[in-house]
Structure formats: structure tokens, C-alpha cells
Amino acid sequence: MSEVRKGEAGKTGMACGQSLYTKRFACSVGRKCRTMTVKDVAKDFRLDWDTVKTLDKEYMKKQLRSIQ
């Protein structure tokens, strides 16, 4: 898996700790959290539970903003 470098297209403002994730990746995590537990999503993506939870919260906030 390649790293996202500073200034690359697709960089997101969502930061989990010191790592930045792309919008596409964050949306993938959020979509999976709709049908799976956070623990299972973390295991699938090999991420920390807290990272998945943070990405899921940001995804849900974005979804709420789009319907308001």
C-alpha cells in the first residue's frame, strides 16, 4: 500500500493522530461501518479501533451535513 505524500491529490483534512487518510479511504471505512462492527472493520483494514471510530464519526458527520 502506498503512502499519501504531502500535496498529493485526494488528501483529506481528516487527521487521526499524525496520519492523514484519503477521502476515498475514509469513505470506505465509513461505508463498511454501516454494515459491520467497528472492531471487525478495524481488523479488515488492519487499523486501530480508535482510528476506525474517528473515521466513522467523520463519515457520519459528512452524511448528516449532506441531508441538512
Protein Blocks (a to p, Z undefined) as FASTA:
>chain_A
ZZddehiahiafbdghjbccdfklmmmmmmmmmmmcfklmmmmnopafklmmmmmmmmmm
mmmmmmZZ
